[in-house]
Amino acid sequence: MASNTHTPEMSPWSRFAAFEQTYIGLPWIEFCRAHAEIPVFAVSGYLMLVFYLPKVLENRKGFTLRKSFAAWNLLLSLFSLIGTTRTVPVLIEKVLEKGIDHTLCANPMSWYSDGPVGLWMALFIYSKIPELLDTLFLVLQKKRVIFLGWFHHTTVLLYCWHAYHNTIAAGLWFAGMNFSVHTVMYMYYFLMVFPTTRASAKKSAPLITCLQILQMAVGSAVTFRSGVLKSRLGDQCHTDPANVKLGLGMYTAYFTLFTALFVDKYFSNGDRGGEKGGRRGSGDEMGADKVATLCGVPLTKDGAGFFQPDQDEVKDNAPAHTSRKAKRTKKNE
């Protein structure tokens, strides 16, 4: 006799939670190993977008994508928040139980490649491809693309793919930190879209940059320690020597660039050649809109920014008769 008991239908979130619990990471790791060409093609297409799409769009107005851009950033913030809840608790628990060195050498297959943490580790790696759309939004809106932006996107994608390919032990550190910072960073971008929340959100910009600098400092330390343990323990430490070198180079570059950006935005002097030289600027001179430089080179006038010159460049390149006319007008005033 058939039972009349009705089993309530599971909600989409309940189904996803059940899928998380049964997730096995090896197939996606093997896919990563079998397709090293994917990140190369993705980066190649991305750089073509950064350098050449603006030329295609130079004779038309930028697209109005404010709502789409806001929705995209909110989606990434929520995605990162869920990723944080799945990765950071597992990392903290293992550090408290076994110590930091264990998390830098233990085979990921034994503690974080499966289940919810394994799923979100995989999503972290593969999400670096759709995150390239960040720049597409900027290009379509004819907004500036700075060196730090496209350098960060390309190198992160290539490094993460290499790390997942080699199943390095410290990968959970990188995913946990990235998810945590991106939760705040993308929420900031979301709030900056709207005039009503922009002023309040802008106050958090220095804090977010500090979090990014801290992330790069911890990433450098973790990578360096992984290399030391690998040299001492050999095959007992589950990391890859080439990945250690790549990680050190990448994190050192990020730390330098983000620190230079922060110092130049919030602590550099005003116009050193004018009346304000020798003292710190204030107000708009010190705000988030200030042009940042690295070793004297403006980070907003790099090779990727040729299609959107700064106002100073427009003035410098103006025809001579325009400059003379402007001077006569000013004199008459």
Summary of the structure (lengths in Angstrom):
residues: 333
radius of gyration: 23.8
end to end distance: 98.7
largest distance: 101.2
contacts: 947
relative contact order: 0.10
helix: 72%
strand: 2%
